[in-house]
């Protein structure tokens, strides 16, 4: 996906994943992000796998078992 199609897809994912509660965590690096994700992913709904984006070297989203949405970003 490129251009407007990709932006539209990302926007629809965000709309789906953003309930009343949103926690956002930016990590210092990939190793720390991997630890966060491992702890949070038990019984979680994975919204997006970690991948590079236009604004971050890595970003992923999930909804944990308590219904809290997490946006996990690798610090640039």
SEFIZA-3560 file (N, C-alpha, C; in Angstrom, 3 decimals):
REM SEFIZA-3560
<numar><xx>0.836</xx><yy>-1.184</yy><zz>0.000</zz><atom>N</atom></numar>
<numar><xx>0.000</xx><yy>0.000</yy><zz>0.000</zz><atom>CA</atom></numar>
<numar><xx>0.877</xx><yy>1.241</yy><zz>0.000</zz><atom>C</atom></numar>
<numar><xx>0.478</xx><yy>2.209</yy><zz>-0.771</zz><atom>N</atom></numar>
<numar><xx>1.225</xx><yy>3.459</yy><zz>-0.830</zz><atom>CA</atom></numar>
<numar><xx>0.269</xx><yy>4.640</yy><zz>-0.845</zz><atom>C</atom></numar>
<numar><xx>0.811</xx><yy>5.788</yy><zz>-0.538</zz><atom>N</atom></numar>
<numar><xx>0.086</xx><yy>7.039</yy><zz>-0.640</zz><atom>CA</atom></numar>
<numar><xx>-1.225</xx><yy>7.071</yy><zz>0.126</zz><atom>C</atom></numar>
<numar><xx>-2.270</xx><yy>7.638</yy><zz>-0.512</zz><atom>N</atom></numar>
<numar><xx>-3.558</xx><yy>7.821</yy><zz>0.164</zz><atom>CA</atom></numar>
<numar><xx>-4.175</xx><yy>6.504</yy><zz>0.644</zz><atom>C</atom></numar>
<numar><xx>-3.968</xx><yy>5.438</yy><zz>-0.096</zz><atom>N</atom></numar>
<numar><xx>-4.522</xx><yy>4.142</yy><zz>0.302</zz><atom>CA</atom></numar>
<numar><xx>-3.932</xx><yy>3.688</yy><zz>1.639</zz><atom>C</atom></numar>
<numar><xx>-2.630</xx><yy>3.868</yy><zz>1.803</zz><atom>N</atom></numar>
<numar><xx>-1.977</xx><yy>3.491</yy><zz>3.060</zz><atom>CA</atom></numar>
<numar><xx>-2.460</xx><yy>4.371</yy><zz>4.212</zz><atom>C</atom></numar>
<numar><xx>-2.548</xx><yy>5.657</yy><zz>3.984</zz><atom>N</atom></numar>
<numar><xx>-3.008</xx><yy>6.577</yy><zz>5.024</zz><atom>CA</atom></numar>
<numar><xx>-4.438</xx><yy>6.232</yy><zz>5.448</zz><atom>C</atom></numar>
<numar><xx>-5.284</xx><yy>5.906</yy><zz>4.499</zz><atom>N</atom></numar>
<numar><xx>-6.665</xx><yy>5.543</yy><zz>4.798</zz><atom>CA</atom></numar>
<numar><xx>-6.711</xx><yy>4.252</yy><zz>5.622</zz><atom>C</atom></numar>
<numar><xx>-5.872</xx><yy>3.294</yy><zz>5.267</zz><atom>N</atom></numar>
<numar><xx>-5.807</xx><yy>2.035</yy><zz>6.003</zz><atom>CA</atom></numar>
<numar><xx>-5.346</xx><yy>2.283</yy><zz>7.447</zz><atom>C</atom></numar>
<numar><xx>-4.307</xx><yy>3.083</yy><zz>7.639</zz><atom>N</atom></numar>
<numar><xx>-3.811</xx><yy>3.382</yy><zz>8.979</zz><atom>CA</atom></numar>
<numar><xx>-4.874</xx><yy>4.108</yy><zz>9.804</zz><atom>C</atom></numar>
<numar><xx>-5.594</xx><yy>5.024</yy><zz>9.184</zz><atom>N</atom></numar>
<numar><xx>-6.637</xx><yy>5.759</yy><zz>9.892</zz><atom>CA</atom></numar>
<numar><xx>-7.753</xx><yy>4.818</yy><zz>10.341</zz><atom>C</atom></numar>
<numar><xx>-8.144</xx><yy>3.879</yy><zz>9.503</zz><atom>N</atom></numar>
<numar><xx>-9.201</xx><yy>2.942</yy><zz>9.884</zz><atom>CA</atom></numar>
<numar><xx>-8.734</xx><yy>2.041</yy><zz>11.022</zz><atom>C</atom></numar>
<numar><xx>-7.463</xx><yy>1.655</yy><zz>11.030</zz><atom>N</atom></numar>
<numar><xx>-6.933</xx><yy>0.846</yy><zz>12.128</zz><atom>CA</atom></numar>
<numar><xx>-6.953</xx><yy>1.628</yy><zz>13.434</zz><atom>C</atom></numar>
<numar><xx>-6.574</xx><yy>2.895</yy><zz>13.373</zz><atom>N</atom></numar>
<numar><xx>-6.589</xx><yy>3.720</yy><zz>14.579</zz><atom>CA</atom></numar>
<numar><xx>-8.006</xx><yy>3.886</yy><zz>15.111</zz><atom>C</atom></numar>
<numar><xx>-8.968</xx><yy>4.169</yy><zz>14.234</zz><atom>N</atom></numar>
<numar><xx>-10.357</xx><yy>4.330</yy><zz>14.666</zz><atom>CA</atom></numar>
<numar><xx>-10.863</xx><yy>3.067</yy><zz>15.358</zz><atom>C</atom></numar>
<numar><xx>-10.509</xx><yy>1.925</yy><zz>14.818</zz><atom>N</atom></numar>
<numar><xx>-10.931</xx><yy>0.650</yy><zz>15.390</zz><atom>CA</atom></numar>
<numar><xx>-10.282</xx><yy>0.401</yy><zz>16.746</zz><atom>C</atom></numar>
<numar><xx>-9.046</xx><yy>0.820</yy><zz>16.907</zz><atom>N</atom></numar>
<numar><xx>-8.268</xx><yy>0.481</yy><zz>18.096</zz><atom>CA</atom></numar>
<numar><xx>-8.383</xx><yy>1.487</yy><zz>19.232</zz><atom>C</atom></numar>
<numar><xx>-8.962</xx><yy>2.630</yy><zz>19.006</zz><atom>N</atom></numar>
<numar><xx>-8.964</xx><yy>3.656</yy><zz>20.035</zz><atom>CA</atom></numar>
<numar><xx>-10.280</xx><yy>3.686</yy><zz>20.812</zz><atom>C</atom></numar>
<numar><xx>-10.372</xx><yy>2.867</yy><zz>21.866</zz><atom>N</atom></numar>
<numar><xx>-11.561</xx><yy>2.925</yy><zz>22.712</zz><atom>CA</atom></numar>
<numar><xx>-11.450</xx><yy>4.117</yy><zz>23.660</zz><atom>C</atom></numar>
<numar><xx>-12.140</xx><yy>4.066</yy><zz>24.777</zz><atom>N</atom></numar>
<numar><xx>-12.107</xx><yy>5.159</yy><zz>25.750</zz><atom>CA</atom></numar>
<numar><xx>-10.747</xx><yy>5.318</yy><zz>26.412</zz><atom>C</atom></numar>
<numar><xx>-9.962</xx><yy>4.254</yy><zz>26.441</zz><atom>N</atom></numar>
<numar><xx>-8.666</xx><yy>4.300</yy><zz>27.122</zz><atom>CA</atom></numar>
<numar><xx>-7.556</xx><yy>4.088</yy><zz>26.108</zz><atom>C</atom></numar>
<numar><xx>-6.538</xx><yy>4.904</yy><zz>26.178</zz><atom>N</atom></numar>
<numar><xx>-5.374</xx><yy>4.749</yy><zz>25.307</zz><atom>CA</atom></numar>
<numar><xx>-4.122</xx><yy>4.980</yy><zz>26.131</zz><atom>C</atom></numar>
<numar><xx>-3.234</xx><yy>4.010</yy><zz>26.116</zz><atom>N</atom></numar>
<numar><xx>-1.935</xx><yy>4.179</yy><zz>26.751</zz><atom>CA</atom></numar>
<numar><xx>-0.908</xx><yy>4.191</yy><zz>25.636</zz><atom>C</atom></numar>
<numar><xx>0.017</xx><yy>5.071</yy><zz>25.708</zz><atom>N</atom></numar>
<numar><xx>1.028</xx><yy>5.188</yy><zz>24.662</zz><atom>CA</atom></numar>
<numar><xx>2.395</xx><yy>5.082</yy><zz>25.294</zz><atom>C</atom></numar>
<numar><xx>3.204</xx><yy>4.191</yy><zz>24.781</zz><atom>N</atom></numar>
<numar><xx>4.530</xx><yy>3.973</yy><zz>25.342</zz><atom>CA</atom></numar>
<numar><xx>5.574</xx><yy>4.133</yy><zz>24.252</zz><atom>C</atom></numar>
<numar><xx>6.519</xx><yy>4.996</yy><zz>24.439</zz><atom>N</atom></numar>
<numar><xx>7.652</xx><yy>5.122</yy><zz>23.511</zz><atom>CA</atom></numar>
<numar><xx>8.868</xx><yy>4.531</yy><zz>24.204</zz><atom>C</atom></numar>
<numar><xx>9.555</xx><yy>3.643</yy><zz>23.538</zz><atom>N</atom></numar>
<numar><xx>10.706</xx><yy>3.010</yy><zz>24.174</zz><atom>CA</atom></numar>
<numar><xx>12.009</xx><yy>3.601</yy><zz>23.652</zz><atom>C</atom></numar>
<numar><xx>13.081</xx><yy>3.320</yy><zz>24.373</zz><atom>N</atom></numar>
<numar><xx>14.397</xx><yy>3.807</yy><zz>23.975</zz><atom>CA</atom></numar>
<numar><xx>14.977</xx><yy>2.977</yy><zz>22.842</zz><atom>C</atom></numar>
<numar><xx>14.454</xx><yy>1.775</yy><zz>22.669</zz><atom>N</atom></numar>
<numar><xx>15.000</xx><yy>0.931</yy><zz>21.611</zz><atom>CA</atom></numar>
<numar><xx>14.168</xx><yy>-0.310</yy><zz>21.374</zz><atom>C</atom></numar>
<numar><xx>14.581</xx><yy>-1.083</yy><zz>20.398</zz><atom>N</atom></numar>
<numar><xx>13.852</xx><yy>-2.274</yy><zz>19.993</zz><atom>CA</atom></numar>
<numar><xx>13.789</xx><yy>-3.304</yy><zz>21.122</zz><atom>C</atom></numar>
<numar><xx>14.874</xx><yy>-3.494</yy><zz>21.860</zz><atom>N</atom></numar>
<numar><xx>14.898</xx><yy>-4.496</yy><zz>22.929</zz><atom>CA</atom></numar>
<numar><xx>13.844</xx><yy>-4.190</yy><zz>23.997</zz><atom>C</atom></numar>
<numar><xx>13.759</xx><yy>-2.943</yy><zz>24.421</zz><atom>N</atom></numar>
<numar><xx>12.788</xx><yy>-2.554</yy><zz>25.439</zz><atom>CA</atom></numar>
<numar><xx>11.366</xx><yy>-2.723</yy><zz>24.910</zz><atom>C</atom></numar>
<numar><xx>11.130</xx><yy>-2.325</yy><zz>23.679</zz><atom>N</atom></numar>
<numar><xx>9.813</xx><yy>-2.465</yy><zz>23.058</zz><atom>CA</atom></numar>
<numar><xx>9.419</xx><yy>-3.940</yy><zz>22.988</zz><atom>C</atom></numar>
<numar><xx>10.358</xx><yy>-4.795</yy><zz>22.666</zz><atom>N</atom></numar>
<numar><xx>10.092</xx><yy>-6.235</yy><zz>22.579</zz><atom>CA</atom></numar>
<numar><xx>9.669</xx><yy>-6.785</yy><zz>23.946</zz><atom>C</atom></numar>
<numar><xx>10.298</xx><yy>-6.315</yy><zz>25.019</zz><atom>N</atom></numar>
<numar><xx>9.911</xx><yy>-6.738</yy><zz>26.374</zz><atom>CA</atom></numar>
<numar><xx>8.502</xx><yy>-6.271</yy><zz>26.717</zz><atom>C</atom></numar>
<numar><xx>8.185</xx><yy>-5.008</yy><zz>26.430</zz><atom>N</atom></numar>
<numar><xx>6.837</xx><yy>-4.489</yy><zz>26.681</zz><atom>CA</atom></numar>
<numar><xx>5.797</xx><yy>-5.346</yy><zz>25.957</zz><atom>C</atom></numar>
<numar><xx>6.057</xx><yy>-5.573</yy><zz>24.676</zz><atom>N</atom></numar>
<numar><xx>5.111</xx><yy>-6.316</yy><zz>23.851</zz><atom>CA</atom></numar>
<numar><xx>4.921</xx><yy>-7.744</yy><zz>24.369</zz><atom>C</atom></numar>
<numar><xx>6.002</xx><yy>-8.386</yy><zz>24.770</zz><atom>N</atom></numar>
<numar><xx>5.906</xx><yy>-9.749</yy><zz>25.292</zz><atom>CA</atom></numar>
<numar><xx>5.005</xx><yy>-9.794</yy><zz>26.525</zz><atom>C</atom></numar>
<numar><xx>5.151</xx><yy>-8.825</yy><zz>27.399</zz><atom>N</atom></numar>
<numar><xx>4.331</xx><yy>-8.777</yy><zz>28.599</zz><atom>CA</atom></numar>
<numar><xx>2.883</xx><yy>-8.446</yy><zz>28.332</zz><atom>C</atom></numar>
<numar><xx>2.642</xx><yy>-7.584</yy><zz>27.373</zz><atom>N</atom></numar>
<numar><xx>1.281</xx><yy>-7.138</yy><zz>27.080</zz><atom>CA</atom></numar>
<numar><xx>0.507</xx><yy>-8.060</yy><zz>26.149</zz><atom>C</atom></numar>
<numar><xx>1.198</xx><yy>-8.884</yy><zz>25.384</zz><atom>N</atom></numar>
<numar><xx>0.522</xx><yy>-9.624</yy><zz>24.322</zz><atom>CA</atom></numar>
<numar><xx>-0.216</xx><yy>-10.880</yy><zz>24.784</zz><atom>C</atom></numar>
<numar><xx>-0.049</xx><yy>-11.286</yy><zz>26.045</zz><atom>N</atom></numar>
<numar><xx>-0.794</xx><yy>-12.435</yy><zz>26.548</zz><atom>CA</atom></numar>
<numar><xx>-2.285</xx><yy>-12.134</yy><zz>26.482</zz><atom>C</atom></numar>
<numar><xx>-3.010</xx><yy>-12.955</yy><zz>25.753</zz><atom>N</atom></numar>
<numar><xx>-4.461</xx><yy>-12.795</yy><zz>25.568</zz><atom>CA</atom></numar>
<numar><xx>-4.832</xx><yy>-11.457</yy><zz>24.940</zz><atom>C</atom></numar>
<numar><xx>-3.936</xx><yy>-10.871</yy><zz>24.185</zz><atom>N</atom></numar>
<numar><xx>-4.194</xx><yy>-9.565</yy><zz>23.563</zz><atom>CA</atom></numar>
<numar><xx>-4.698</xx><yy>-9.732</yy><zz>22.131</zz><atom>C</atom></numar>
<numar><xx>-5.361</xx><yy>-8.694</yy><zz>21.637</zz><atom>N</atom></numar>
<numar><xx>-5.731</xx><yy>-8.616</yy><zz>20.226</zz><atom>CA</atom></numar>
<numar><xx>-4.671</xx><yy>-7.751</yy><zz>19.553</zz><atom>C</atom></numar>
<numar><xx>-3.942</xx><yy>-8.327</yy><zz>18.627</zz><atom>N</atom></numar>
<numar><xx>-2.898</xx><yy>-7.592</yy><zz>17.921</zz><atom>CA</atom></numar>
<numar><xx>-3.567</xx><yy>-6.797</yy><zz>16.800</zz><atom>C</atom></numar>
<numar><xx>-3.429</xx><yy>-5.474</yy><zz>16.852</zz><atom>N</atom></numar>
<numar><xx>-4.015</xx><yy>-4.606</yy><zz>15.825</zz><atom>CA</atom></numar>
<numar><xx>-3.051</xx><yy>-4.489</yy><zz>14.656</zz><atom>C</atom></numar>
<numar><xx>-1.799</xx><yy>-4.158</yy><zz>14.948</zz><atom>N</atom></numar>
<numar><xx>-0.764</xx><yy>-4.111</yy><zz>13.905</zz><atom>CA</atom></numar>
<numar><xx>0.518</xx><yy>-4.706</yy><zz>14.469</zz><atom>C</atom></numar>
<numar><xx>1.183</xx><yy>-5.487</yy><zz>13.649</zz><atom>N</atom></numar>
<numar><xx>2.491</xx><yy>-6.003</yy><zz>14.025</zz><atom>CA</atom></numar>
<numar><xx>3.492</xx><yy>-4.854</yy><zz>13.976</zz><atom>C</atom></numar>
<numar><xx>4.585</xx><yy>-4.990</yy><zz>14.712</zz><atom>N</atom></numar>
<numar><xx>5.598</xx><yy>-3.933</yy><zz>14.707</zz><atom>CA</atom></numar>
<numar><xx>6.223</xx><yy>-3.838</yy><zz>13.319</zz><atom>C</atom></numar>
<numar><xx>6.239</xx><yy>-2.628</yy><zz>12.793</zz><atom>N</atom></numar>
<numar><xx>6.816</xx><yy>-2.373</yy><zz>11.475</zz><atom>CA</atom></numar>
<numar><xx>7.234</xx><yy>-0.914</yy><zz>11.404</zz><atom>C</atom></numar>
<numar><xx>8.094</xx><yy>-0.607</yy><zz>10.473</zz><atom>N</atom></numar>
<numar><xx>8.517</xx><yy>0.782</yy><zz>10.261</zz><atom>CA</atom></numar>
<numar><xx>7.350</xx><yy>1.579</yy><zz>9.693</zz><atom>C</atom></numar>
<numar><xx>7.313</xx><yy>2.852</yy><zz>10.046</zz><atom>N</atom></numar>
<numar><xx>6.313</xx><yy>3.760</yy><zz>9.501</zz><atom>CA</atom></numar>
<numar><xx>7.029</xx><yy>4.997</yy><zz>8.976</zz><atom>C</atom></numar>
<numar><xx>6.255</xx><yy>5.930</yy><zz>8.483</zz><atom>N</atom></numar>
<numar><xx>6.845</xx><yy>7.156</yy><zz>7.958</zz><atom>CA</atom></numar>
<numar><xx>7.451</xx><yy>8.021</yy><zz>9.058</zz><atom>C</atom></numar>
<numar><xx>6.977</xx><yy>7.869</yy><zz>10.289</zz><atom>N</atom></numar>
<numar><xx>7.435</xx><yy>8.741</yy><zz>11.372</zz><atom>CA</atom></numar>
<numar><xx>8.231</xx><yy>8.017</yy><zz>12.453</zz><atom>C</atom></numar>
<numar><xx>8.292</xx><yy>6.677</yy><zz>12.440</zz><atom>N</atom></numar>
<numar><xx>9.022</xx><yy>5.917</yy><zz>13.453</zz><atom>CA</atom></numar>
<numar><xx>9.725</xx><yy>4.726</yy><zz>12.799</zz><atom>C</atom></numar>
<numar><xx>10.877</xx><yy>4.307</yy><zz>13.357</zz><atom>N</atom></numar>
<numar><xx>11.532</xx><yy>3.118</yy><zz>12.831</zz><atom>CA</atom></numar>
<numar><xx>10.782</xx><yy>1.834</yy><zz>13.172</zz><atom>C</atom></numar>
<numar><xx>9.845</xx><yy>1.901</yy><zz>14.102</zz><atom>N</atom></numar>
<numar><xx>9.026</xx><yy>0.748</yy><zz>14.455</zz><atom>CA</atom></numar>
<numar><xx>7.833</xx><yy>1.175</yy><zz>15.280</zz><atom>C</atom></numar>
<numar><xx>6.659</xx><yy>0.671</yy><zz>14.937</zz><atom>N</atom></numar>
<numar><xx>5.437</xx><yy>0.982</yy><zz>15.684</zz><atom>CA</atom></numar>
<numar><xx>4.491</xx><yy>-0.195</yy><zz>15.568</zz><atom>C</atom></numar>
<numar><xx>3.792</xx><yy>-0.506</yy><zz>16.652</zz><atom>N</atom></numar>
<numar><xx>2.809</xx><yy>-1.579</yy><zz>16.659</zz><atom>CA</atom></numar>
<numar><xx>1.697</xx><yy>-1.236</yy><zz>17.631</zz><atom>C</atom></numar>
<numar><xx>0.541</xx><yy>-1.842</yy><zz>17.440</zz><atom>N</atom></numar>
<numar><xx>-0.599</xx><yy>-1.567</yy><zz>18.310</zz><atom>CA</atom></numar>
<numar><xx>-1.243</xx><yy>-2.873</yy><zz>18.741</zz><atom>C</atom></numar>
<numar><xx>-1.738</xx><yy>-2.883</yy><zz>19.985</zz><atom>N</atom></numar>
<numar><xx>-2.487</xx><yy>-4.029</yy><zz>20.476</zz><atom>CA</atom></numar>
<numar><xx>-3.488</xx><yy>-3.573</yy><zz>21.527</zz><atom>C</atom></numar>
<numar><xx>-4.484</xx><yy>-4.422</yy><zz>21.764</zz><atom>N</atom></numar>
<numar><xx>-5.444</xx><yy>-4.204</yy><zz>22.843</zz><atom>CA</atom></numar>
<numar><xx>-5.198</xx><yy>-5.320</yy><zz>23.841</zz><atom>C</atom></numar>
<numar><xx>-4.810</xx><yy>-4.952</yy><zz>25.062</zz><atom>N</atom></numar>
<numar><xx>-4.461</xx><yy>-5.977</yy><zz>26.049</zz><atom>CA</atom></numar>
<numar><xx>-5.703</xx><yy>-6.674</yy><zz>26.599</zz><atom>C</atom></numar>
<numar><xx>-5.498</xx><yy>-7.649</yy><zz>27.462</zz><atom>N</atom></numar>
<numar><xx>-6.611</xx><yy>-8.454</yy><zz>27.981</zz><atom>CA</atom></numar>
<numar><xx>-7.592</xx><yy>-7.655</yy><zz>28.835</zz><atom>C</atom></numar>
<numar><xx>-7.202</xx><yy>-6.432</yy><zz>29.221</zz><atom>N</atom></numar>
<numar><xx>-8.079</xx><yy>-5.573</yy><zz>30.013</zz><atom>CA</atom></numar>
<numar><xx>-8.822</xx><yy>-4.549</yy><zz>29.150</zz><atom>C</atom></numar>
<numar><xx>-8.582</xx><yy>-4.567</yy><zz>27.851</zz><atom>N</atom></numar>
<numar><xx>-9.252</xx><yy>-3.642</yy><zz>26.945</zz><atom>CA</atom></numar>
<numar><xx>-8.527</xx><yy>-2.328</yy><zz>26.743</zz><atom>C</atom></numar>
<numar><xx>-7.293</xx><yy>-2.246</yy><zz>27.208</zz><atom>N</atom></numar>
<numar><xx>-6.508</xx><yy>-1.016</yy><zz>27.044</zz><atom>CA</atom></numar>
<numar><xx>-5.720</xx><yy>-1.113</yy><zz>25.739</zz><atom>C</atom></numar>
<numar><xx>-5.823</xx><yy>-0.071</yy><zz>24.920</zz><atom>N</atom></numar>
<numar><xx>-5.083</xx><yy>-0.025</yy><zz>23.645</zz><atom>CA</atom></numar>
<numar><xx>-3.695</xx><yy>0.548</yy><zz>23.903</zz><atom>C</atom></numar>
<numar><xx>-2.694</xx><yy>-0.127</yy><zz>23.357</zz><atom>N</atom></numar>
<numar><xx>-1.305</xx><yy>0.289</yy><zz>23.468</zz><atom>CA</atom></numar>
<numar><xx>-0.748</xx><yy>0.591</yy><zz>22.099</zz><atom>C</atom></numar>
<numar><xx>-0.087</xx><yy>1.713</yy><zz>21.976</zz><atom>N</atom></numar>
<numar><xx>0.689</xx><yy>2.059</yy><zz>20.780</zz><atom>CA</atom></numar>
<numar><xx>2.148</xx><yy>2.006</yy><zz>21.211</zz><atom>C</atom></numar>
<numar><xx>2.865</xx><yy>1.027</yy><zz>20.710</zz><atom>N</atom></numar>
<numar><xx>4.267</xx><yy>0.814</yy><zz>21.102</zz><atom>CA</atom></numar>
<numar><xx>5.178</xx><yy>1.297</yy><zz>19.989</zz><atom>C</atom></numar>
<numar><xx>6.004</xx><yy>2.284</yy><zz>20.306</zz><atom>N</atom></numar>
<numar><xx>6.863</xx><yy>2.923</yy><zz>19.306</zz><atom>CA</atom></numar>
<numar><xx>8.331</xx><yy>2.776</yy><zz>19.662</zz><atom>C</atom></numar>
<numar><xx>9.139</xx><yy>2.544</yy><zz>18.658</zz><atom>N</atom></numar>
<numar><xx>10.588</xx><yy>2.597</yy><zz>18.818</zz><atom>CA</atom></numar>
<numar><xx>10.993</xx><yy>4.054</yy><zz>18.702</zz><atom>C</atom></numar>
<numar><xx>11.721</xx><yy>4.564</yy><zz>19.676</zz><atom>N</atom></numar>
<numar><xx>12.148</xx><yy>5.949</yy><zz>19.644</zz><atom>CA</atom></numar>
<numar><xx>13.077</xx><yy>6.185</yy><zz>18.451</zz><atom>C</atom></numar>
<numar><xx>12.887</xx><yy>7.313</yy><zz>17.800</zz><atom>N</atom></numar>
<numar><xx>13.680</xx><yy>7.629</yy><zz>16.607</zz><atom>CA</atom></numar>
<numar><xx>15.103</xx><yy>7.986</yy><zz>16.970</zz><atom>C</atom></numar>
//
